Amino acid sequence: MKAFYLLWILLPAVAIASGLPTRVVAIEPVGADKWDAFPYDRSILETRSQLHGIARGKLDSEMRFEIPGVVANVHVRDGQWVQQGEPLLSLNDAVVRAAWKVAQAQASQYGAVESARLQAELVGRQLKRLELAFREQASSEFELDEKRSQFAQAQAVLTVQQEEAKAAEANLELKAAELQKFHLIAPFAGQVVRIDKKQGQPIDPNETALMIVDARQLEIEMFLPIALFGDIVVGQTYSMRADAPVHQSLPAKAIYVAPVVDATSGTFRCVFEIENADRKLPAGFAVRLELKSDLASVRQ
């Protein structure tokens, strides 16, 4: 009976509380990371986590083959710096390479085209002489018509030979494209950071063969609070606090600020760039945009 009585008293209180608006309260850190130095309205403190990003290599690629096969050669090693166009991995291409050599031989046979061209030129000169003779009544109309027919046939043969030569060249390009599928070529200059397949191992198109990264420039994508829109200017340099293993502040240039905002998330997209020509900084470390003393802007 007492339990029923207490429940009767608590129900109105629960109903009133459920109608009140809820709010997530951010817990302010202590020490050097206190938010007291934050120069913006505290309404954006709950979105402070949006001020972070990952410094990734501006160019990176997980390389995959377009076709299944068996790895025949690994041309690089972990950590090696490669140039654009340098071979990385190769599959067994014996059959396709043989077909490519046949196509190459066929495309290099110009004798038939040259013979047809010479024959057409010869008949053409004969036709001109016969037309001159006909005007001087030194040849018959029958002879002239016959030579014109021979000239048309010679031109048709030349056209056929030229079309066959073009088809042979197209077939050579096709075989070369098929052969290229058996080889991974560096799409840009970069460092091989991972090799996932060894010589003799089978591989499918959905499997990564290796990864290459160019970290000479690091790129950071951030989705910043709308409250900061207008404060981030393309071309200006800002301070980024890097986490482990860097543990220092780094200058980062803003290279893109989205001209639109996302009202749903209350953010806008920005892209920053950190110079790393000597490649002393690793790719993949976390950073945080430092917003102290006028955005900690370091003007160059």
C-alpha positions as a printed Julia matrix, in Angstrom:
300×3 Matrix{Float64}:
  0.0     0.0      0.0
  2.89    2.37     0.89
  4.64    1.58    -2.4
  1.44    2.39    -4.3
  1.11    5.68    -2.39
  4.73    6.71    -3.2
  4.21    5.88    -6.86
  1.12    8.09    -6.94
  3.18   11.0     -5.58
  6.18   10.53    -7.92
  4.24   10.21   -11.19
  3.41   13.96   -11.54
  7.02   14.88   -10.81
  8.26   12.53   -13.54
  5.74   13.94   -15.99
  6.84   17.51   -15.3
 10.54   16.63   -15.6
 10.0    14.85   -18.91
  8.54   18.0    -20.41
 11.58   20.11   -19.62
 14.18   20.68   -22.38
 17.34   18.61   -22.02
 20.87   19.88   -22.5
 24.27   18.21   -22.73
 26.73   20.0    -20.48
 30.37   20.04   -21.5
 32.85   19.39   -18.69
 35.58   22.0    -18.8
 39.17   20.66   -18.57
 41.7    21.96   -16.1
 45.26   23.24   -16.36
 46.73   24.59   -19.57
 43.79   23.34   -21.59
 41.17   25.41   -19.73
 38.68   27.11   -22.01
 38.98   30.47   -20.29
 41.38   31.66   -23.02
 38.97   30.6    -25.77
 38.06   33.85   -27.58
 34.59   32.79   -28.73
 31.16   32.41   -27.23
 30.78   29.45   -24.9
 27.89   28.22   -27.03
 30.43   26.57   -29.31
 32.38   24.87   -26.53
 30.34   21.72   -26.96
 31.63   21.5    -30.54
 35.28   21.91   -29.53
 35.91   18.34   -30.66
 35.34   19.55   -34.23
 38.63   21.43   -34.13
 40.68   18.32   -34.74
 41.77   16.39   -37.8
 44.31   13.95   -39.19
 47.43   15.04   -41.09
 47.52   12.7    -44.06
 49.82   12.54   -47.04
 48.43   14.77   -49.78
 48.8    11.87   -52.19
 48.21    8.28   -51.13
 47.0     5.2    -52.92
 46.21    1.62   -52.01
 47.23   -0.14   -55.2
 45.13   -3.03   -56.52
 45.23   -5.15   -59.68
 42.22   -5.06   -61.99
 42.41   -8.8    -62.58
 43.17  -11.9    -60.47
 46.54  -13.59   -60.84
 49.74  -14.72   -59.18
 52.43  -12.24   -58.15
 55.48  -12.87   -60.32
 57.74  -10.01   -59.23
 57.91   -7.46   -56.42
 60.06   -4.64   -57.78
 60.21   -2.53   -54.58
 60.76   -2.91   -50.86
 59.15   -1.36   -47.76
 60.16    2.25   -47.28
 61.56    2.68   -50.79
 61.03    6.02   -52.51
 59.81    5.53   -56.08
 59.31    7.88   -58.99
 56.14    8.26   -61.03
 55.89    5.5    -63.65
 58.24    3.14   -61.83
 57.11   -0.55   -61.72
 55.91   -1.8    -58.34
 54.46   -5.31   -58.68
 53.87   -7.65   -61.64
 51.65  -10.67   -62.21
 52.49  -13.66   -64.39
 51.79  -12.31   -67.89
 53.32  -14.99   -70.17
 50.18  -15.64   -72.27
 49.17  -12.0    -72.66
 52.74  -10.94   -73.43
 52.92  -13.52   -76.23
 49.68  -12.18   -77.71
 51.07   -8.65   -77.48
 54.21   -9.67   -79.4
 52.08  -11.2    -82.17
 50.03   -8.0    -82.39
 53.23   -5.97   -82.46
 54.54   -7.99   -85.4
 51.28   -7.61   -87.31
 51.18   -3.87   -86.73
 54.74   -3.47   -88.02
 54.0    -5.09   -91.41
 53.73   -2.15   -93.79
 54.67   -4.07   -96.96
 51.1    -4.73   -98.1
 50.11   -1.09   -97.69
 53.17    0.14   -99.54
 52.65   -2.33  -102.4
 49.01   -1.28  -102.79
 49.99    2.39  -102.76
 52.62    1.9   -105.49
 50.18   -0.08  -107.63
 47.53    2.63  -107.32
 50.06    5.31  -108.31
 51.18    3.27  -111.32
 47.65    2.73  -112.61
 46.9     6.39  -112.0
 49.8     7.5   -114.21
 48.72    5.05  -116.93
 45.19    6.45  -116.78
 46.43   10.02  -117.24
 48.46    9.04  -120.32
 45.52    7.15  -121.78
 43.19   10.14  -121.22
 45.68   12.35  -123.08
 45.86    9.86  -125.92
 42.07    9.62  -126.07
 41.78   13.41  -126.49
 44.18   13.11  -129.41
 42.12   10.18  -130.73
 45.04    7.8   -130.2
 43.08    5.37  -127.98
 39.58    3.98  -127.86
 36.87    4.71  -125.32
 36.87    1.02  -124.34
 40.56    1.19  -123.34
 39.92    4.33  -121.31
 36.99    2.78  -119.42
 39.02   -0.35  -118.69
 41.91    1.68  -117.26
 39.55    3.75  -115.13
 38.13    0.53  -113.71
 41.65   -0.75  -112.95
 42.47    2.52  -111.19
 39.32    2.29  -109.04
 40.19   -1.29  -108.1
 43.76   -0.28  -107.17
 42.44    2.5   -104.94
 39.99    0.09  -103.28
 42.81   -2.39  -102.56
 44.88    0.44  -101.05
 41.96    1.47   -98.83
 41.49   -2.1    -97.59
 45.19   -2.44   -96.78
 45.19    0.87   -94.91
 42.13   -0.16   -92.88
 43.76   -3.49   -92.02
 46.87   -1.63   -90.87
 44.76    0.61   -88.65
 43.0    -2.46   -87.23
 46.39   -4.03   -86.49
 47.5    -0.87   -84.66
 44.26   -0.82   -82.66
 44.73   -4.48   -81.78
 48.26   -3.7    -80.63
 46.93   -0.95   -78.35
 44.33   -3.37   -76.98
 46.94   -6.03   -76.23
 49.17   -3.4    -74.61
 46.27   -2.29   -72.4
 45.58   -5.91   -71.42
 49.27   -6.38   -70.64
 49.27   -3.24   -68.49
 46.66   -4.8    -66.2
 49.3    -7.29   -65.1
 51.59   -4.55   -63.78
 51.24   -1.94   -61.05
 52.97    1.33   -61.89
 53.57    4.17   -59.43
 50.89    6.81   -60.16
 53.02    9.51   -58.5
 56.36    9.88   -56.75
 56.11    8.58   -53.21
 57.21    6.15   -50.56
 56.14    2.52   -50.37
 54.73    2.23   -46.86
 53.25   -1.25   -47.06
 53.55   -4.34   -49.27
 50.71   -6.81   -48.72
 51.63   -9.51   -51.26
 54.79  -11.5    -51.85
 56.15  -13.26   -54.92
 54.19  -16.42   -55.72
 51.08  -15.42   -53.79
 47.67  -15.26   -55.54
 45.79  -11.97   -55.48
 42.26  -10.83   -56.33
 41.07   -7.4    -57.5
 39.5    -6.71   -54.08
 42.83   -7.21   -52.29
 45.37   -4.45   -51.72
 48.79   -5.22   -53.17
 50.68   -2.3    -51.62
 50.27    1.28   -50.45
 52.24    4.31   -51.62
 52.2     7.74   -49.95
 53.68   11.11   -50.86
 54.02   12.91   -47.52
 56.02   15.89   -48.77
 52.85   17.84   -48.13
 50.4    16.87   -45.41
 46.72   17.66   -45.83
 44.21   18.14   -43.01
 40.46   18.15   -43.52
 38.37   19.72   -40.77
 34.69   20.44   -40.26
 34.75   23.57   -38.13
 31.87   25.15   -36.15
 29.83   27.75   -38.0
 30.88   30.26   -35.34
 34.31   30.31   -36.96
 33.04   30.94   -40.48
 34.77   34.0    -41.89
 37.76   33.71   -39.53
 39.5    31.06   -41.65
 40.97   32.73   -44.73
 42.49   30.89   -47.7
 46.2    31.63   -47.92
 46.65   32.43   -44.24
 48.69   30.22   -41.95
 47.31   28.88   -38.67
 48.77   26.96   -35.75
 48.04   23.23   -35.43
 48.91   21.39   -32.24
 50.16   17.94   -33.21
 49.63   14.9    -31.02
 51.96   11.9    -30.69
 54.51   11.3    -31.98
 55.13   14.91   -33.07
 54.1    16.8    -29.89
 54.59   20.32   -31.22
 52.77   23.18   -32.87
 53.01   23.31   -36.66
 52.12   26.04   -39.17
 49.34   25.01   -41.54
 48.14   27.03   -44.5
 44.42   27.13   -45.29
 44.05   26.05   -48.92
 40.26   25.68   -49.1
 37.22   26.97   -47.24
 33.85   25.67   -48.36
 31.51   28.43   -49.55
 28.54   26.62   -47.97
 27.76   25.5    -44.43
 25.96   22.43   -43.15
 23.07   23.66   -41.02
 22.33   20.15   -39.76
 25.76   19.62   -38.18
 26.5    23.3    -37.68
 29.84   23.04   -39.46
 31.7    24.05   -42.62
 34.54   22.24   -44.37
 38.14   23.49   -44.44
 41.35   22.01   -45.79
 44.8    22.9    -44.45
 48.25   22.03   -45.72
 51.51   21.45   -43.84
 54.82   21.59   -45.7
 56.95   18.49   -45.11
 59.53   18.59   -47.9
 62.17   16.84   -45.79
 59.63   14.11   -44.85
 60.62   14.31   -41.18
 56.98   14.34   -40.12
 55.07   11.07   -40.41
 51.67   10.98   -42.05
 48.62   10.05   -40.02
 49.1    11.96   -36.74
 46.24   13.85   -35.11
 46.2    17.65   -34.91
 44.04   20.3    -33.28
 43.47   23.83   -34.54
 44.73   26.23   -31.87
 42.36   29.15   -31.36
 44.17   31.43   -28.94
 45.0    35.1    -29.41
 43.09   35.79   -32.6
 43.06   32.21   -33.83
 46.82   31.92   -33.21
 47.23   33.13   -36.77
 50.82   33.15   -37.92
 50.95   35.52   -40.85
 53.7    34.91   -43.33
